[in-house]
């Protein structure tokens, strides 16, 4: 699904779109992981940022 850049806030902030380079870079920096590691986490638990964060923290 492509990101609708005209609609910001709400659910968009709680999800990680790994198909958008800027989001991949921003979330990778926020969680302190590589882009590849972030993609693995999203594949494992889905695109919800809270789930990805928990997953990454449990695997450090």
PDB file of N, CA, C and O in Angstrom, chain B, residues numbered from 101:
ATOM      1  N   UNK B 101       0.850  -1.169   0.000  1.00  0.00           N
ATOM      2  CA  UNK B 101       0.000   0.000   0.000  1.00  0.00           C
ATOM      3  C   UNK B 101       0.896   1.233   0.000  1.00  0.00           C
ATOM      4  O   UNK B 101       1.854   1.302   0.770  1.00  0.00           O
ATOM      5  N   UNK B 102       0.600   2.182  -0.835  1.00  0.00           N
ATOM      6  CA  UNK B 102       1.416   3.379  -0.866  1.00  0.00           C
ATOM      7  C   UNK B 102       0.972   4.345   0.222  1.00  0.00           C
ATOM      8  O   UNK B 102      -0.171   4.326   0.676  1.00  0.00           O
ATOM      9  N   UNK B 103       1.897   5.174   0.615  1.00  0.00           N
ATOM     10  CA  UNK B 103       1.675   6.125   1.694  1.00  0.00           C
ATOM     11  C   UNK B 103       1.000   7.371   1.138  1.00  0.00           C
ATOM     12  O   UNK B 103       1.518   7.981   0.203  1.00  0.00           O
ATOM     13  N   UNK B 104      -0.143   7.763   1.693  1.00  0.00           N
ATOM     14  CA  UNK B 104      -0.839   8.973   1.274  1.00  0.00           C
ATOM     15  C   UNK B 104      -0.249  10.140   2.051  1.00  0.00           C
ATOM     16  O   UNK B 104      -0.586  10.348   3.216  1.00  0.00           O
ATOM     17  N   UNK B 105       0.619  10.891   1.418  1.00  0.00           N
ATOM     18  CA  UNK B 105       1.331  11.982   2.086  1.00  0.00           C
ATOM     19  C   UNK B 105       0.444  13.185   2.378  1.00  0.00           C
ATOM     20  O   UNK B 105       0.880  14.115   3.056  1.00  0.00           O
ATOM     21  N   UNK B 106      -0.803  13.187   1.877  1.00  0.00           N
ATOM     22  CA  UNK B 106      -1.717  14.276   2.183  1.00  0.00           C
ATOM     23  C   UNK B 106      -2.406  14.050   3.523  1.00  0.00           C
ATOM     24  O   UNK B 106      -2.988  14.978   4.084  1.00  0.00           O
ATOM     25  N   UNK B 107      -2.346  12.835   4.035  1.00  0.00           N
ATOM     26  CA  UNK B 107      -2.967  12.503   5.314  1.00  0.00           C
ATOM     27  C   UNK B 107      -1.868  12.164   6.302  1.00  0.00           C
ATOM     28  O   UNK B 107      -1.241  11.108   6.218  1.00  0.00           O
ATOM     29  N   UNK B 108      -1.641  13.083   7.248  1.00  0.00           N
ATOM     30  CA  UNK B 108      -0.577  12.871   8.232  1.00  0.00           C
ATOM     31  C   UNK B 108      -1.181  12.748   9.620  1.00  0.00           C
ATOM     32  O   UNK B 108      -2.283  13.226   9.889  1.00  0.00           O
ATOM     33  N   UNK B 109      -0.429  12.095  10.491  1.00  0.00           N
ATOM     34  CA  UNK B 109      -0.890  11.935  11.860  1.00  0.00           C
ATOM     35  C   UNK B 109      -1.689  10.672  12.028  1.00  0.00           C
ATOM     36  O   UNK B 109      -1.795   9.868  11.101  1.00  0.00           O
ATOM     37  N   UNK B 110      -2.253  10.488  13.201  1.00  0.00           N
ATOM     38  CA  UNK B 110      -3.097   9.335  13.474  1.00  0.00           C
ATOM     39  C   UNK B 110      -2.402   8.018  13.246  1.00  0.00           C
ATOM     40  O   UNK B 110      -1.280   7.814  13.709  1.00  0.00           O
ATOM     41  N   UNK B 111      -3.057   7.123  12.539  1.00  0.00           N
ATOM     42  CA  UNK B 111      -2.531   5.788  12.307  1.00  0.00           C
ATOM     43  C   UNK B 111      -1.202   5.795  11.568  1.00  0.00           C
ATOM     44  O   UNK B 111      -0.378   4.904  11.773  1.00  0.00           O
ATOM     45  N   UNK B 112      -0.984   6.776  10.721  1.00  0.00           N
ATOM     46  CA  UNK B 112       0.243   6.819   9.940  1.00  0.00           C
ATOM     47  C   UNK B 112       1.477   6.863  10.829  1.00  0.00           C
ATOM     48  O   UNK B 112       2.514   6.303  10.471  1.00  0.00           O
ATOM     49  N   UNK B 113       1.385   7.510  11.966  1.00  0.00           N
ATOM     50  CA  UNK B 113       2.516   7.616  12.880  1.00  0.00           C
ATOM     51  C   UNK B 113       2.774   6.323  13.639  1.00  0.00           C
ATOM     52  O   UNK B 113       3.860   6.138  14.189  1.00  0.00           O
ATOM     53  N   UNK B 114       1.812   5.441  13.676  1.00  0.00           N
ATOM     54  CA  UNK B 114       1.936   4.198  14.430  1.00  0.00           C
ATOM     55  C   UNK B 114       2.364   3.024  13.552  1.00  0.00           C
ATOM     56  O   UNK B 114       2.500   1.901  14.037  1.00  0.00           O
ATOM     57  N   UNK B 115       2.574   3.279  12.278  1.00  0.00           N
ATOM     58  CA  UNK B 115       2.924   2.209  11.336  1.00  0.00           C
ATOM     59  C   UNK B 115       4.234   2.532  10.624  1.00  0.00           C
ATOM     60  O   UNK B 115       4.588   3.693  10.417  1.00  0.00           O
ATOM     61  N   UNK B 116       4.934   1.471  10.260  1.00  0.00           N
ATOM     62  CA  UNK B 116       6.206   1.609   9.562  1.00  0.00           C
ATOM     63  C   UNK B 116       6.026   1.120   8.138  1.00  0.00           C
ATOM     64  O   UNK B 116       5.672  -0.036   7.907  1.00  0.00           O
ATOM     65  N   UNK B 117       6.269   2.002   7.192  1.00  0.00           N
ATOM     66  CA  UNK B 117       6.173   1.643   5.777  1.00  0.00           C
ATOM     67  C   UNK B 117       7.594   1.414   5.270  1.00  0.00           C
ATOM     68  O   UNK B 117       8.308   2.373   4.978  1.00  0.00           O
ATOM     69  N   UNK B 118       8.006   0.163   5.162  1.00  0.00           N
ATOM     70  CA  UNK B 118       9.373  -0.141   4.755  1.00  0.00           C
ATOM     71  C   UNK B 118       9.603   0.087   3.264  1.00  0.00           C
ATOM     72  O   UNK B 118      10.731  -0.034   2.785  1.00  0.00           O
ATOM     73  N   UNK B 119       8.552   0.414   2.535  1.00  0.00           N
ATOM     74  CA  UNK B 119       8.688   0.707   1.107  1.00  0.00           C
ATOM     75  C   UNK B 119       9.041   2.165   0.843  1.00  0.00           C
ATOM     76  O   UNK B 119       9.335   2.536  -0.294  1.00  0.00           O
ATOM     77  N   UNK B 120       9.015   2.986   1.872  1.00  0.00           N
ATOM     78  CA  UNK B 120       9.392   4.402   1.753  1.00  0.00           C
ATOM     79  C   UNK B 120      10.778   4.570   2.372  1.00  0.00           C
ATOM     80  O   UNK B 120      10.961   4.335   3.566  1.00  0.00           O
ATOM     81  N   UNK B 121      11.748   4.976   1.561  1.00  0.00           N
ATOM     82  CA  UNK B 121      13.129   5.103   2.036  1.00  0.00           C
ATOM     83  C   UNK B 121      13.263   6.022   3.244  1.00  0.00           C
ATOM     84  O   UNK B 121      14.004   5.716   4.178  1.00  0.00           O
ATOM     85  N   UNK B 122      12.547   7.157   3.231  1.00  0.00           N
ATOM     86  CA  UNK B 122      12.674   8.092   4.344  1.00  0.00           C
ATOM     87  C   UNK B 122      12.114   7.493   5.639  1.00  0.00           C
ATOM     88  O   UNK B 122      12.655   7.749   6.715  1.00  0.00           O
ATOM     89  N   UNK B 123      11.057   6.713   5.553  1.00  0.00           N
ATOM     90  CA  UNK B 123      10.511   6.076   6.754  1.00  0.00           C
ATOM     91  C   UNK B 123      11.453   4.999   7.258  1.00  0.00           C
ATOM     92  O   UNK B 123      11.684   4.874   8.461  1.00  0.00           O
ATOM     93  N   UNK B 124      11.987   4.235   6.347  1.00  0.00           N
ATOM     94  CA  UNK B 124      12.937   3.192   6.718  1.00  0.00           C
ATOM     95  C   UNK B 124      14.127   3.808   7.442  1.00  0.00           C
ATOM     96  O   UNK B 124      14.565   3.287   8.467  1.00  0.00           O
ATOM     97  N   UNK B 125      14.649   4.900   6.925  1.00  0.00           N
ATOM     98  CA  UNK B 125      15.784   5.578   7.546  1.00  0.00           C
ATOM     99  C   UNK B 125      15.412   6.164   8.911  1.00  0.00           C
ATOM    100  O   UNK B 125      16.166   6.025   9.873  1.00  0.00           O
ATOM    101  N   UNK B 126      14.256   6.813   8.993  1.00  0.00           N
ATOM    102  CA  UNK B 126      13.826   7.439  10.246  1.00  0.00           C
ATOM    103  C   UNK B 126      13.597   6.410  11.350  1.00  0.00           C
ATOM    104  O   UNK B 126      14.073   6.587  12.471  1.00  0.00           O
ATOM    105  N   UNK B 127      12.875   5.340  11.039  1.00  0.00           N
ATOM    106  CA  UNK B 127      12.582   4.317  12.047  1.00  0.00           C
ATOM    107  C   UNK B 127      13.846   3.560  12.437  1.00  0.00           C
ATOM    108  O   UNK B 127      14.017   3.207  13.604  1.00  0.00           O
ATOM    109  N   UNK B 128      14.727   3.306  11.484  1.00  0.00           N
ATOM    110  CA  UNK B 128      15.987   2.627  11.792  1.00  0.00           C
ATOM    111  C   UNK B 128      16.796   3.447  12.779  1.00  0.00           C
ATOM    112  O   UNK B 128      17.362   2.915  13.734  1.00  0.00           O
ATOM    113  N   UNK B 129      16.845   4.752  12.535  1.00  0.00           N
ATOM    114  CA  UNK B 129      17.570   5.651  13.439  1.00  0.00           C
ATOM    115  C   UNK B 129      16.908   5.683  14.814  1.00  0.00           C
ATOM    116  O   UNK B 129      17.595   5.630  15.834  1.00  0.00           O
ATOM    117  N   UNK B 130      15.589   5.769  14.848  1.00  0.00           N
ATOM    118  CA  UNK B 130      14.865   5.832  16.120  1.00  0.00           C
ATOM    119  C   UNK B 130      15.129   4.597  16.975  1.00  0.00           C
ATOM    120  O   UNK B 130      15.331   4.705  18.184  1.00  0.00           O
ATOM    121  N   UNK B 131      15.126   3.418  16.338  1.00  0.00           N
ATOM    122  CA  UNK B 131      15.318   2.174  17.081  1.00  0.00           C
ATOM    123  C   UNK B 131      16.777   1.766  17.209  1.00  0.00           C
ATOM    124  O   UNK B 131      17.094   0.817  17.926  1.00  0.00           O
ATOM    125  N   UNK B 132      17.676   2.478  16.518  1.00  0.00           N
ATOM    126  CA  UNK B 132      19.100   2.176  16.606  1.00  0.00           C
ATOM    127  C   UNK B 132      19.481   0.846  15.980  1.00  0.00           C
ATOM    128  O   UNK B 132      20.330   0.122  16.500  1.00  0.00           O
ATOM    129  N   UNK B 133      18.842   0.529  14.850  1.00  0.00           N
ATOM    130  CA  UNK B 133      19.117  -0.725  14.148  1.00  0.00           C
ATOM    131  C   UNK B 133      19.357  -0.432  12.667  1.00  0.00           C
ATOM    132  O   UNK B 133      19.049   0.654  12.176  1.00  0.00           O
ATOM    133  N   UNK B 134      19.906  -1.411  11.976  1.00  0.00           N
ATOM    134  CA  UNK B 134      20.108  -1.261  10.535  1.00  0.00           C
ATOM    135  C   UNK B 134      18.759  -1.347   9.814  1.00  0.00           C
ATOM    136  O   UNK B 134      17.770  -1.826  10.369  1.00  0.00           O
ATOM    137  N   UNK B 135      18.744  -0.885   8.599  1.00  0.00           N
ATOM    138  CA  UNK B 135      17.525  -0.965   7.789  1.00  0.00           C
ATOM    139  C   UNK B 135      17.134  -2.421   7.560  1.00  0.00           C
ATOM    140  O   UNK B 135      15.951  -2.762   7.548  1.00  0.00           O
ATOM    141  N   UNK B 136      18.133  -3.268   7.381  1.00  0.00           N
ATOM    142  CA  UNK B 136      17.863  -4.696   7.167  1.00  0.00           C
ATOM    143  C   UNK B 136      17.227  -5.320   8.408  1.00  0.00           C
ATOM    144  O   UNK B 136      16.290  -6.111   8.299  1.00  0.00           O
ATOM    145  N   UNK B 137      17.736  -4.962   9.585  1.00  0.00           N
ATOM    146  CA  UNK B 137      17.189  -5.491  10.842  1.00  0.00           C
ATOM    147  C   UNK B 137      15.749  -5.011  11.034  1.00  0.00           C
ATOM    148  O   UNK B 137      14.897  -5.768  11.498  1.00  0.00           O
ATOM    149  N   UNK B 138      15.485  -3.768  10.681  1.00  0.00           N
ATOM    150  CA  UNK B 138      14.129  -3.228  10.782  1.00  0.00           C
ATOM    151  C   UNK B 138      13.183  -3.985   9.849  1.00  0.00           C
ATOM    152  O   UNK B 138      12.064  -4.317  10.241  1.00  0.00           O
ATOM    153  N   UNK B 139      13.618  -4.256   8.635  1.00  0.00           N
ATOM    154  CA  UNK B 139      12.794  -5.016   7.687  1.00  0.00           C
ATOM    155  C   UNK B 139      12.495  -6.410   8.230  1.00  0.00           C
ATOM    156  O   UNK B 139      11.379  -6.907   8.081  1.00  0.00           O
ATOM    157  N   UNK B 140      13.484  -7.041   8.858  1.00  0.00           N
ATOM    158  CA  UNK B 140      13.284  -8.366   9.453  1.00  0.00           C
ATOM    159  C   UNK B 140      12.239  -8.300  10.566  1.00  0.00           C
ATOM    160  O   UNK B 140      11.381  -9.177  10.673  1.00  0.00           O
ATOM    161  N   UNK B 141      12.317  -7.264  11.386  1.00  0.00           N
ATOM    162  CA  UNK B 141      11.370  -7.106  12.489  1.00  0.00           C
ATOM    163  C   UNK B 141       9.954  -6.894  11.968  1.00  0.00           C
ATOM    164  O   UNK B 141       9.006  -7.480  12.491  1.00  0.00           O
ATOM    165  N   UNK B 142       9.805  -6.065  10.949  1.00  0.00           N
ATOM    166  CA  UNK B 142       8.481  -5.819  10.361  1.00  0.00           C
ATOM    167  C   UNK B 142       7.935  -7.110   9.761  1.00  0.00           C
ATOM    168  O   UNK B 142       6.745  -7.399   9.886  1.00  0.00           O
ATOM    169  N   UNK B 143       8.788  -7.877   9.118  1.00  0.00           N
ATOM    170  CA  UNK B 143       8.355  -9.160   8.549  1.00  0.00           C
ATOM    171  C   UNK B 143       7.906 -10.120   9.645  1.00  0.00           C
ATOM    172  O   UNK B 143       6.998 -10.925   9.436  1.00  0.00           O
ATOM    173  N   UNK B 144       8.538 -10.036  10.809  1.00  0.00           N
ATOM    174  CA  UNK B 144       8.224 -10.955  11.910  1.00  0.00           C
ATOM    175  C   UNK B 144       6.950 -10.582  12.660  1.00  0.00           C
ATOM    176  O   UNK B 144       6.173 -11.462  13.032  1.00  0.00           O
ATOM    177  N   UNK B 145       6.725  -9.282  12.889  1.00  0.00           N
ATOM    178  CA  UNK B 145       5.604  -8.884  13.761  1.00  0.00           C
ATOM    179  C   UNK B 145       4.612  -7.922  13.121  1.00  0.00           C
ATOM    180  O   UNK B 145       3.623  -7.556  13.757  1.00  0.00           O
ATOM    181  N   UNK B 146       4.847  -7.507  11.894  1.00  0.00           N
ATOM    182  CA  UNK B 146       3.934  -6.566  11.251  1.00  0.00           C
ATOM    183  C   UNK B 146       4.461  -5.143  11.303  1.00  0.00           C
ATOM    184  O   UNK B 146       5.567  -4.901  11.786  1.00  0.00           O
ATOM    185  N   UNK B 147       3.670  -4.206  10.807  1.00  0.00           N
ATOM    186  CA  UNK B 147       4.151  -2.833  10.642  1.00  0.00           C
ATOM    187  C   UNK B 147       3.832  -1.884  11.789  1.00  0.00           C
ATOM    188  O   UNK B 147       4.167  -0.702  11.711  1.00  0.00           O
ATOM    189  N   UNK B 148       3.203  -2.361  12.833  1.00  0.00           N
ATOM    190  CA  UNK B 148       2.911  -1.496  13.988  1.00  0.00           C
ATOM    191  C   UNK B 148       4.200  -1.176  14.740  1.00  0.00           C
ATOM    192  O   UNK B 148       4.921  -2.076  15.172  1.00  0.00           O
ATOM    193  N   UNK B 149       4.476   0.109  14.889  1.00  0.00           N
ATOM    194  CA  UNK B 149       5.728   0.551  15.502  1.00  0.00           C
ATOM    195  C   UNK B 149       5.904   0.005  16.918  1.00  0.00           C
ATOM    196  O   UNK B 149       7.018  -0.352  17.302  1.00  0.00           O
ATOM    197  N   UNK B 150       4.839  -0.065  17.690  1.00  0.00           N
ATOM    198  CA  UNK B 150       4.951  -0.551  19.072  1.00  0.00           C
ATOM    199  C   UNK B 150       5.360  -2.020  19.108  1.00  0.00           C
ATOM    200  O   UNK B 150       6.157  -2.418  19.958  1.00  0.00           O
ATOM    201  N   UNK B 151       4.832  -2.818  18.209  1.00  0.00           N
ATOM    202  CA  UNK B 151       5.202  -4.240  18.151  1.00  0.00           C
ATOM    203  C   UNK B 151       6.632  -4.417  17.677  1.00  0.00           C
ATOM    204  O   UNK B 151       7.372  -5.248  18.203  1.00  0.00           O
ATOM    205  N   UNK B 152       7.017  -3.629  16.679  1.00  0.00           N
ATOM    206  CA  UNK B 152       8.389  -3.701  16.166  1.00  0.00           C
ATOM    207  C   UNK B 152       9.369  -3.310  17.269  1.00  0.00           C
ATOM    208  O   UNK B 152      10.395  -3.965  17.451  1.00  0.00           O
ATOM    209  N   UNK B 153       9.058  -2.254  17.998  1.00  0.00           N
ATOM    210  CA  UNK B 153       9.935  -1.811  19.088  1.00  0.00           C
ATOM    211  C   UNK B 153      10.086  -2.898  20.146  1.00  0.00           C
ATOM    212  O   UNK B 153      11.198  -3.185  20.588  1.00  0.00           O
ATOM    213  N   UNK B 154       8.978  -3.499  20.549  1.00  0.00           N
ATOM    214  CA  UNK B 154       9.039  -4.583  21.539  1.00  0.00           C
ATOM    215  C   UNK B 154       9.858  -5.754  21.021  1.00  0.00           C
ATOM    216  O   UNK B 154      10.668  -6.316  21.758  1.00  0.00           O
ATOM    217  N   UNK B 155       9.661  -6.122  19.789  1.00  0.00           N
ATOM    218  CA  UNK B 155      10.403  -7.213  19.176  1.00  0.00           C
ATOM    219  C   UNK B 155      11.898  -6.932  19.184  1.00  0.00           C
ATOM    220  O   UNK B 155      12.695  -7.790  19.562  1.00  0.00           O
ATOM    221  N   UNK B 156      12.269  -5.747  18.774  1.00  0.00           N
ATOM    222  CA  UNK B 156      13.695  -5.382  18.720  1.00  0.00           C
ATOM    223  C   UNK B 156      14.315  -5.353  20.112  1.00  0.00           C
ATOM    224  O   UNK B 156      15.453  -5.788  20.289  1.00  0.00           O
ATOM    225  N   UNK B 157      13.584  -4.847  21.096  1.00  0.00           N
ATOM    226  CA  UNK B 157      14.101  -4.775  22.462  1.00  0.00           C
ATOM    227  C   UNK B 157      14.284  -6.165  23.051  1.00  0.00           C
ATOM    228  O   UNK B 157      15.217  -6.390  23.821  1.00  0.00           O
ATOM    229  N   UNK B 158      13.420  -7.083  22.706  1.00  0.00           N
ATOM    230  CA  UNK B 158      13.515  -8.432  23.267  1.00  0.00           C
ATOM    231  C   UNK B 158      14.635  -9.242  22.624  1.00  0.00           C
ATOM    232  O   UNK B 158      14.973 -10.322  23.110  1.00  0.00           O
ATOM    233  N   UNK B 159      15.203  -8.744  21.559  1.00  0.00           N
ATOM    234  CA  UNK B 159      16.229  -9.494  20.833  1.00  0.00           C
ATOM    235  C   UNK B 159      17.599  -8.832  20.910  1.00  0.00           C
ATOM    236  O   UNK B 159      18.486  -9.152  20.119  1.00  0.00           O
ATOM    237  N   UNK B 160      17.778  -7.929  21.840  1.00  0.00           N
ATOM    238  CA  UNK B 160      19.094  -7.249  21.978  1.00  0.00           C
ATOM    239  C   UNK B 160      20.028  -8.060  22.798  1.00  0.00           C
ATOM    240  O   UNK B 160      21.168  -7.652  23.020  1.00  0.00           O
TER     241      UNK B 160
END
